[in-house]
Structures are given as C-alpha cells and as structure tokens.
C-alpha cells in the first residue's frame, strides 16, 4: 500500500551556514561598525544581540534573508515578541527554530485529510503524519490539498513508498 510521511524539519547544517553568513555580513556592514550586533546559535535556538531595538530588527532582517537564501522557510522560526535587556543598554531576542510537527497542527492535517473525502488514511506518528492509500494518484491529490490548505508551517513530504 503506497504511503508517505509529512514532516516539518530544518537542516541543521544549512541553519549553521545561514547564521555564519549573517554574522559575517553584520561584521562587515558600515551601520553595525563598533556595535555588539551578533547572532549566537545553540542547536535550534538562536539568540540575536544588538545595541538597541532598531539594530535588533536590522540583524533579524539580515538573518531572515540569509535563511531564505539557504532554503530555510521563515515560518519555521518562532521569534520571541519581547526583547530582553542585557548589560547596559544592549538587548537580545530569542529565536527558536521549530522542528517537527506540533500536535495541534498534526490534528489539523488529519482533520483536513478526512474532511476532503479522499480515499486515504492519516495517522499521527510522533512528530510526523503518515498518509497511506490504495493508489499513488490519490496520495498526490492529498499532497496538493495540504500544500494549498496548510500555510502556518513549512511541510515536507518524505518517504514516498509504492
């Protein structure tokens, strides 16, 4: 029986490369000369540092641009609303990279598939959703449907088996 998995993953190496490129650009930009603007990475948690809120937003823009160029979807970022004060007048912001499908989104995906009346079954398997059906064409219709309907998180369709 043909099946595929729906996942939401971010390539760790591409993330590291994007952070390195962003830090390099920040170090070379004239408007950041003499400032303490930088991005630090710990696994899937990024911390953006800057001198003030305006520069913090500028650093975030540089990071977002580099992530998009490296093929990482910005929807995978969970950017903290509030900035934290650090020593002096410096500020920082936490950016968490979401990896895996959260339970709420997985339930929404399963519900969308059931409501579509396609002849497929969807089941939640940890941080992924497995969809299986009798024919390959029906599975491709399910992929097309989910690409159209689910917009809040980047989805990848992997492990397509015949």
N, C-alpha and C positions, 0 to 999 in steps of 0.2 A: 504494500500500500504506500503510495507516494506521500512524502511529508517534508516539512521544512520547519526551521526554528526562527522565531522572531526575537531579536536581541537588541540591546542598545549599549554598545561598547565604544570606548575611546582607546585608540592605540597609544600606549604609554610612551613609546619612543617618539612618536610624532608630537605628543604633548611636550615632552622634554625639549625637542628640537625647536618648537614654536616659542617656548619660554626663553631658550638661549638666544634665538634670533631677536626676540623682543628686547631682552636685556642689552644686546649688542647695539640695537638701534637707539635705545634710550641713552646709552653711554655716549653715543656719537652725536645726538641731536643738540643743537645750539640752545634751545629753550630749556633743556634739562642740565646745562653746564653748572657745576657747583652744587647741584641738589642731590638729595639722597633717594632719588627715584629708582626703584628696582622691583623685580618680581622674584620671590623665592618659591621653590616647589618642594613639597614633601608628599610623595606618591601622587594621590589625586586631589590634594589640597594645595591651592596656590594662595600666596599672601602677597598683595600688591602694596608697596610702600611709596609714599611721596611726601612732599613738604606741606601741601595744602590740598583741599578738596578738588580744586580745579586741575592741578597737576595729577592728582589721583585718577580723575576721569580721563585725562590725556593718556596716562600709562595704560589704563584699561582699554582705550581705543586702539593703541598700538598692539596690545596683546590680542585683542579680538581680530585685528587684521591679520596678524601672523597665524593665528589658529585657523582662520578661514583659508589662507593660502596653503596650509599644511593638510587641509581636508578634514578638519575637525569642526563639527557642527556647533554653532554657538548655543543652540538650545540645550546642549549637554552641560552648560555651565549654570551653577546655582550661585549667583552673585549676591553677597550679603547687602541688604538695604542700608544698613547703618555702618558708618565708618568709626573706627576706634582711634582714640588719641594715644600716641606713643610719646616718648620723652620729648619735652619742649613743645613745639607747635607742629610736629610731624604727625601724620595719620597713616592708618593702614586699613585694608579691607580684605576680608576672607572670600575666596572664590573656590567653591567645591565643584569638582568635575563628577557628574553623575555617571555611574557605570552600572549597567543592569536595569531591568525594567522594574519599577516600583509596583507594589501590589495593586494600588488603585488603578494605574494605567493598564496593568495586565487584565484586571477585571473588565475594564472598559473595552479592551481589544476583544476579549472573549465575547462580551455582550454584542459588539458590533458585528462580529462574525455570525453569531446566532441570529441576530435580527435581519441579516442580509438574505437569509433563506438559502444560502449556498450549501451544497451537499458536502460539507467538511466538518470536522470536529476540532475544537481548540481546547487545549488543556494547559494550565499553568504549571511550569516545571522550574521552581526556584525563581531565578531572575530572568527566565525566558518563557516564551509561549510556544508550544509545539502545535502545529496545524497539520492535520492529515486528512486525506480524501481519496476517493476512488480514482480520479483522473488528474493528470498533470494540468490540464486546461482549467479545471475548477480551482486548483491551488493558485494558478496565475491570476485568476479573477480575484481571489481573496487578497493577494498581494496588491493588486491595483486598487482595490477598495480601501485597504488600510493606508496606502500611500496618500489617498485622497482625504480620508477622514481624520486620521491621527496626525495632528500638527504640533502638539506640545512637546514632543521628544523625538530625537532622531532614531529611526528604526533601521536595522539591517536585517536582511533575510538570508539566513545561512543554512548550511547542512541540507540542501535540497537533495532528497533521495527519491529514486524511482522505485 
